[in-house]
Amino acid sequence: MRPDAVVQGRRWLEQAEADRRGAQLLFDGASYHLACFIAQQVAEKALKAFILPDNIPAQVYTRNAAEETLRIADQALALVRKKFPRG
């Protein structure tokens, strides 16, 4: 990853972390629907920090990046599946 790409990725990660702190404030204030929405945004920005900071998608999305992001997506799916009753 180019140095400027790392800087851009860190900026997205910093924003995700700031948003996470805001989501906690919403949670503490019993604004649960907003806390859930912001939590989704936090996850999206954190992933963006990992997969979007360098060049164009056709050049950035290598096999390794695809494997890692699919693994993360699988973890998210598994977590959500556990929330649903067996049917």
N, C-alpha and C positions, 0 to 999 in steps of 0.2 A: 504494500500500500504506500502510495506517495505521502510525503510529510503533510502536504496540504489536505489530503484525504483524511489523514489521521486527525488533524485539527477539526475538520468538518464533522467527523464521526464523534469526536469528543464533545462538540457543541450540541449535537443531537442527544447524546447521553446525558449531558448536564441539564438540558431542558427536560428530559424524561425524569431525572431525579428531582428536579424542582416541582414538576407536576405531581410526582408521587407524594411529596410533602403536602401539596395542596389537597390531594385526594384524602390524605389523612385528616386534614382539618375539616373537610366536608363530612367524612365519616364521624369524626368526634362531634360534629354539630348535628348529627342524625339526618343528614342529607344523603341518604344511602343511594338513591337513584343517581345522583350526580357523582358520588364517589365511584360507583360502578362504571359510569361513562368515562370518567377521567382515568380510571385504572386501565381501561381498554386502550385509551390514548397513550398511556405510559408504555404499555407493552409494544404498541406500534412504533413509537419513537425510539425505544430501545433497540428494536429490530432494525429500524431504519439506520441507526448509528452503526450497526454491524454491516448491513448489506448495501447501503446507498452512498457512502462517502467518496467513491473513487470512479471517475470517468463515466462512461455510458454503460447501461446494463449488459449489452452484448459483450463487453470487454471485462466487466467486473464479475459477472456471475459464473464463476468457475465451478468445476465439479465439487471441490471442497466446500465452497460457499453454499452450493445447493444441498449438499449432504447435511451441513450444519443447520441450515434454515429448515429443512424438512424434519430434522430431529427435534428442533424447537417446536415446530408446528405439531408434531406427534405428541410431544409432552403436553401442549395446550389442549389438544383433542382428548387425550387420556384423562386429564384433570376434569374436563367438562363432562365426559362420559360417566365418570364416577358420581356425578351429581344427579344423574337420571336413574330412575328405578329400572330394574331389569324388566324386559317386556317380551 
